[in-house]
Amino acid sequence: MQKQHFFPLFLGDLLSSTSEWPGESVSLYTSLLAHQWFSPQRSIPSHPDMVRAVVRWDSTTFDRHWPIVSRKFVPVEVSGGETRLQNPRCEWHRERAIEVTARQAEAGRKGGLTRARNASNGGTPKQPLDENQATLGFGSSDPCENSSILSNPILSNPILDSESPNGDSSSAGGEPGSSARGIPGCPHEKIIALYHQHLPQNPKVREWPEHRRRLLASRWREDPDRQSLKFWKEFFEFVADSPFLTGKVPPRTPGGVPFIASLEWLIRPTNFVKVIEENYHRG
């Protein structure tokens, strides 16, 4: 697992999503997001007493604000079969940060090879970084040192990540999109309808923002077999056969809540593979 040394906190999004909360609730939420970000399990404990111990709050204050904040977290199963809580948006930010870090590292590697070739061919290599530049981290691929990542850690790449409103991947910047590669556009609304039809007990999809569109479009594009509604119908029928994914398995910890998979959870890369490999269909 690639470790991220920074925590991307977007104050505008935070304040707008918690505008009606008491200040102490916002403080608790922010602290728990930070704990999830730096947790090796990418999550926080599911039992309220353990959550309170993590943030070191007194029980009276915590019990007053936890019911408000807990709505931002959903149950997830982590390694070892333990059920913990996770904020899905936080994990989306993590995945984007990892993507950006990888792209910057690859760009730095290619730039280094180009400079080496220029030097070997008698060209004039670029001037080495001076001490001030090195201190600021210019040219570094380490997210802890790279100033461009720190200033905006989840910038979208308009070439790699663009997606048109009809679900096709864009060909902006010369990068061939879905249409250029002969891949049919992802029918988001029809797939969501199939999810509701075959998993009526699972969380309803009430909003479908950009990060969810990207997740579903990525799963659609990864394999030609997935580029049909028949595949998604059978996929959701398969999910419906799992007691764990449909909230029918009691929680492991007293006072916890049963896990039940949302559509966003199902189409996240790691979860999607685990579902297909029947990790959640074992007796």
N, C-alpha and C positions, 0 to 999 in steps of 0.2 A: 504494500500500500504506500502510495506516494504521500509524504507528509507535507502539509502546507503550513508555512511559518507565519502566515498573516491571517487575520480574520476580517473579511470584507463586510463592514457594517455600513449600509446605505441609509443614512439618517432620514431622508425624505420618505422612503418606503416604510421604515420603522414607525415614524411619527404618524403617517397617514393610516396605517393599519391598526394603530393603537390609540387613535385620537380620542376615544371615549373612555379609555382606561384610567384608573388612578395612577399617579406617578410611581408608586411602589410596585404596581403590577408590571409597568414597563421596565422597571429596574430588574425585577425577577426574570422576566422574559429575556432581556438582553444577556443576563448572566447565564441562563440556561442555554442560549444559543452558543455562547462562547464555550461552555463546557462540552456541548455536542461537537463543536468544530474540532476541538483538540482531543476528544475522546478516541482511543484506538478502535472502539466499537461504533464510532459515528452515531452515538445515541446517548440518552440519559436513562437513569433507572426508571422502572415503571411504577414502583411503589412510592406513594407520596412521602413516607418517612425517609426513604433513601434519597429522594430528590431534595428534601429539606436539609439533609445532612451534607449534600454536595454543595449547596449554596450557603450553608451555615446561618440560616435564619432561625429566629425563635418560632416556636410552634404557633403561637397566637397570630402573629403577622403572616406567617406562611399560609396557615389554614384560611385566612381571609382572602388571599390573592391567588392561591393555586387553582381554584375552580375557574378563574378567568383565564389564566395563562395556559392551563392544560389543554384548552381547545385548540391550541396551535400545534399540538403534537399528536402523532398517531402511533399505535403499537406496531412494532416490527420484530421479527425473529432474527437474532444475531447468532454468531457461531456458538455451538454448544446447545442450541435449542432454546436459549433464554429469550424471553420477551422483554423488550425495552421500548422506550419512547423516542420518537424522532420527528424533527421538523422537516418535512419534505423539501421546502424551498431552500433551506440551508444546504441540503445535499445537492440540489441543483446548482447552487453557487459553487460548491466544491468541485463538481464535475467540470463546470465551465473553467474554473481556475486551473485545474489540472490540464485541460485542453490547451489553454493559453500558454501555460508553462512549457508544455511539450512543443508547441509551435515555435516559441521563442528559442528553446534549446536547439531545435532543428535548424532554425534560421542562423543561429550563432555557429553551429557546426559547419553549415554550408559556406558561411562567410569566411570562416577560418581556412577551409580548404581552398577557396578562391584566392585568398591572400597568399597562401603557401604556393599555389601554382604560379601566381604572378611573380613571386620572388624567385622561384626556380627558373622561370623563363626570362629573367633579366628585367622584369617590370619593376615599377616602383611600388613597393608595398605601402599600405596605409601606415601613417605614423602611429607608434604605440601610444596607448592611453597615458595621459599624464597622471600625476598622483591624485589630483582633485577628481578627475573622471573615475579613476579606479575606486576612490572612496565612495562616490555616488552610485557605483554599481553599473555604469554603462557597459554594455557588452556581456554582462554576466547572465548565465542561464539559471542561476539559483534564485528562486522566488523570494528568498529572504533578503537578497541583495539587489534585485533588479528593480530600479526605480520606476520603470514604465509599468511593471505589473502591480507594484504597490499602489500607484496612483489610480489604476483602474483595473482590478484583477480579473474582471469577467467581461471584458470587451468582446463583443461578437465579431467574428471574422466575416465580412460581407460576402466573401467568396465561398468559404466552406460551409457557412451556417445559414445562408439566406434561404427563405422559403416563401413562395408566392402565396397569395390568399387562397388559391384553390388547392393548396397542398403540395404543389410541385416544388422541387428544389430549384432555386434561381440559377441562371447562368451568368450572373453579374461578374464582371472582371475577367471574363474569358473562361472561367471554370465551368465545365459542362454541368448542367442541372439535370433533373430527372427526365424532362422532356427530351433534351439533347441525347440522353443515353437510352431513350426508348422505354423508360420506366413510367408506368402510368401514375398519375397524381394520387396521393393518399386521400381516400374519401373519409375524412375525419367524422363527419356527422353520421354517416352510415355505420361506421365502426362503433361509435358511441351508442347508437341505437341498438346494435347487437349486444353490447355490454349490458345495457339496461334490460333487454329482453331476456337474456339468459342468466343474469345475476341480479334479479330484482331486490334481493336482500342486501346487496353490497352498497356502499355509499354512492349516492346519485351524483352524476356530473352536473354541476350547476354553472361552472365557468370553464372555459377552455382557452387559457392564455397562451402566449407565445411559447413558454418553456414546455408546456404540455404538447403543443403542436409539434415541436421539434422532436420530442421523445417518440411520439407515435410515428411521425414521418421517418425517423431513423430506423425503427423496427421494420417498417414497411419496405424501405429501400434495401435493407441488409440481405434479403433472400428473396428470389423470385417466387418461391412457394408462398410467401406471405402477402404477395401482391394480388390477393383476391379476397372477396368477402367470405368465401367458403372457408378459407383458413381461419379467419377471425371468429366465425360462428363456431367452428369446431374447437378453437382455442378456449373460448368462453364456456362452452359446454364442458370441456376438460376441467377448467377452473371450478365450475359448479360442483364437480364430483369430489372436491377436496374439502373435508370438514374444517380444516385449519383455515383455508383461505376464505371460507364463507362464514366465519365467526361461530362455528359450532363446537370448538374446542375450548373448554374452560381455561381461564388464565392460570399460569403456573404459580403466581404469587397471590396471597390473600389480599383482597381489596383491589386487585387489578381488573382490567377489562379484557374481554376476549379480542384476539386479533381478527380483523376482517380487512381484506385487501380492497383498496380503491383501484380505479382504472390507472391512475398515475403510478401507483405502486407497481402494478402488474407490468407496465411497459418500461420501467426503468431497466437498464441493460442487465445488471446482475440478477435482479429478481426475475426478469423474463426468462433468462437461461435456466435458472433454478426451477421455475415452474415447468418448463418444457422437459427438463430432466427428471421430473417427478419427485423432486425433493419434498414436496408438500402433499404427496399422495401415499405416503408410507404409513401403514397401520399404526 
